[in-house]
């Protein structure tokens, strides 16, 4: 029967099954998460009740979880019971540790390496386990569309505009305007391949409000790709001391910053970190599933469609 379905219907079934599988695992989690896996080397398992699974990057941890490392294995995770007890814990090979609501208890192996943390941020929903009622291609305006990565609410007043380069494009033009306005704030032109540009210091920082950016790609003087997206500049002072973590090589800091952005509904800025982490972690499909949800929620439908296609 499935063999007779058209490609679009097959794609929707595939993505729905991916999210259903993720949701099934998430349903086993009860209570408030107390930590998050930041790094896994070798074979590490998490036992939750009677279920035992391989630990994976960005998995959330809960009270009662038992973490075990095999020979030549190691795991690093955050433990977040409260501001004065937050920790970063690295568990070496042949060790077991059990998480409770207020502490962790090691029952074997080399003593874990533990360090305090002033801040500990966990996502509202584990990576890749957001649910969508229906998933399939969404119409995105363009000729053909370009996957733009900036949309929805953003905190920065000097955005880094990013997109997926279109192979046949020879030159790009970016136009920035207030949403619904006719006067251009900034026009940028580039010959050759490009996938990002920041609003330069020669242009005044954007004030809180809504804006539209349009990216046009041309080849031999003709438009071959085009896309428009809206975004709202909505600064939040709470992030003024956190953003530097996004440029570090510390995976835990990057995961926590992405979670903070997502929890604050800065979906495009969370997605930028998750894209970078996906590239560093073997294109882990959890990141793709999460990006599908983020881009759809941010109204970036060309990027959403691209991630849906990638997940097949």
Residue, then its C-alpha position, 0 to 999 in steps of 0.5 A: x500500500x505504501x508503495x503506491x503513495x506519492x512522494x509527498x505523502x511518503x515524506x509526511x509519513x516518514x517525518x510523522x514517524x520520526x516525531x512519534x518515535x521521539x515523543x514515545x521516548x519523551x513520554x517515559x520522562x517524568x518530573x522536572x529535568x535535572x541535567x543534560x548530557x554534554x559529551x559522550x565517549x564510547x559506551x554510556x548507558x542511562x537506566x530509567x526505571x526498567x528501560x536502559x538506553x545509550x546516552x546521547x548528546x543533549x539527552x535530559x536527565x531526571x531523578x532516579x536515572x542511573x548512568x553507567x560508563x563502560x571500559x574506555x568510555x566517558x560522559x560529561x553532563x550538567x546537574x542542575x538542582x539549584x543555583x548553589x548546587x549546580x555542577x558540571x560532572x565528568x564520569x570516567x570509565x567503569x563508573x556508575x552514578x545515580x541522580x536524585x533530586x538534590x544530589x548525585x551518588x557514585x557507586x563505583x569507579x574512579x571518582x567523578x570530576x566535579x565543578x560548580x556552575x553559577x548558571x545552569x539552563x535546561x531546555x523546556x523540551x529535550x532536543x529533537x522531541x518537540x511534537x508537531x501535529x502534522x509535518x509536510x512541505x509548506x509553501x514558501x514564496x520565492x522563485x525558487x525560494x532561498x532558505x533564510x535563517x533569520x526570522x521571528x523574534x531576535x535579541x540583537x540590534x545588529x543581526x547576522x543575516x544567514x542563509x543556505x547558498x544556492x549553487x547557481x547564484x552568481x551574485x546576491x542582493x539583500x534589501x532591509x526595510x521596516x516591515x510594511x515600509x518603502x524606504x530601504x534601511x540598507x542594501x548589500x550586494x555581493x558577487x560570488x558565493x555567500x551565505x552570511x553578512x552582518x549589518x555593518x557598523x556604518x548603519x545605525x543599530x536597529x531599534x526595537x520593531x519589525x523588519x523585512x529582509x529580502x534576498x535575491x540571487x541572480x545568474x547572468x543578470x536574471x533572478x534565479x532565487x529569491x526569498x523574504x522574511x520578517x523579524x522583530x528586534x526584541x532586545x533582552x538584557x538578560x542575554x548580555x553576559x551569555x552570548x560569548x558562550x556561543x563562540x566557544x568550543x564548550x559544547x555544554x555552554x553552547x547547548x545551554x545558550x541555545x536552550x536559553x534562546x529557545x526558552x525565551x522564544x528567540x528561535x532563529x538564534x537557537x537554531x543558529x547554535x544547533x546548526x553549528x553543533x549538528x555540523x560538529x556531531x556527525x549530523x545527528x538527526x536529533x538536531x534536524x528534527x529540532x530545527x524542523x520545529x524551530x524554523x516552522x515556529x519562526x515562520x521560516x518556511x523555506x528553511x523548514x522545508x529544507x530540513x524536512x527534505x534533509x530528514x528523509 
